[in-house]
Amino acid sequence: MSERKAGILMHISSLPGKYAIGDFGPEAYRFADFLKRNGQGYWQLLPLNQVNERYGYSPYSPLSAFAGNVYFVSPDLLAEQNLISDLPENCMPSSSGKVNYKIAEQTKEEIIDTAFKRFKDNSFSSLKNDFAEFREKERYWLTDYSFFMTLKKKFNFSNWNEWPKVLRDRDEKALKQFFKENSDEIEREEFAQFIFLQQWKNLKRYCNDKCIKIFGDVPIYINYDSADVWSHPEFFKLKKNKEMKAVAGVPPDYFSESGQLWNMPVFRWDVMKNDGFTWWKNRIKKNLELFDLLRLDHFRGFSAFWEVPAGEVTAINGKWVRGPGAGLFDELKKEFPDMPFVAEDLGQIDQSVYELRDNYDLPGMKVLQFAFGSDTRTSVHIPHNHTYNCIVYTGTHDNNTTKGWFIRETDCVQRKNLKKYLGKKIHNRNCHLQLIRLAYSSVAKLVITPFQDILGLGTDARMNTPSVGNGNWVWRFTKNDLNPKTGNKLRKLVKTFGRI
């Protein structure tokens, strides 16, 4: 990241197509071509980990810190490999054009079943060699995850702590017996991850060949009902009976008066440190295979995190607890000297968070929607206070779209400050264009714009509303949105502000 660049935030699920969710198929390659054609050097994504209905299909509440989301597997690409002969039927998106996760889950599970059966019953010698190498290379997480998913399916997707005690506690004899009785199902889960990784790496290689870097996202926490907590309970703050003792969240803030209660177990950083932070090193290593640059979500949690007793209804009764700080990042720097990380330094940030970020020269984030309150002159988000080593956004996946924000959320003070700062009248029709232009003009070395803002969409296109459990992660654009008019706007901005 040594030059001024621009990119777009748009998750795989939001790609258009004939199936119920965006995937790694033809439309992903078409979007990569759009990025290249219009001077965009980065494609930012949300986490690619496996999601689950119980947790609202949130990519920030995954079933594994390592496993990929198999809903993104492309039937079209499987057909090209001759792993399936017929493309799925009756799986068109709803008339709303939004992601339909239930149909996506059913469709993708069925085609993976079909592909696995054909894979097992036919030669595919080269592919089988690749699969064997994959299983060996990824063994450190893949075996546990495949057991975990097979067990969940056997027990109707109940939480792992509700399984029979011998399986809950990973009794070696019980696991061996389970494997003996379910070896094909376990191998099928491994195969699903193999196909996910194969399709994703091909897409990433295509982007990299076009000089487009993939900007990924690593959630700090992992779901309680996950392969990681089941297989490594010692790394998490649990009771003797494996129930959660303390959970993560954030205190009352911009998004919620009662704070955000994430109900994910907090880490036992002391145990992780004694283990040399092996789990974190493996996690980062895995993500750097998937992405070129990593956003470390909730970076402030590495300095100090908000810990709430398990069972609380809100996050109000929590407390700040010291995080791993330099102890973790010194180890990561030894392992990954280039430190290709971005600190998500939003929310209630104190000086110790900034010092941790700056000690490792990590870029921080600036969000223009946060810049025009009563503290505009001194805000870290206002462009005249930006520095080169940062990334500027109009908004993030947790914000309203810029048009939705302007129409529904700004008050008279913010609108007055916007007009004074821009030196022109700002209104419903041009608000997104003005903030995008302001972001591109920043001294920040990278500007990332949510695709919804580029398209000038309102609140209906919002990706996520924090503290709201339903209706998130469903927005999709249409094929017609990748049009010359949209591209021309981007090319002009890239050239005008030297981001090509």
Beta strands, then each sheet from edge to edge (+ up, - down):
strand 1: 5-9
strand 2: 42-44
strand 3: 213-218
strand 4: 246-250
strand 5: 260-265
strand 6: 293-296
strand 7: 304-309
strand 8: 319-322
strand 9: 341-343
strand 10: 364-367
strand 11: 390-393
strand 12: 446-450
sheet 1: 9+ 6+ 3+ 2+ 1+ 12+ 11+ 10+
sheet 2: 5+ 4- 7+ 8-
end
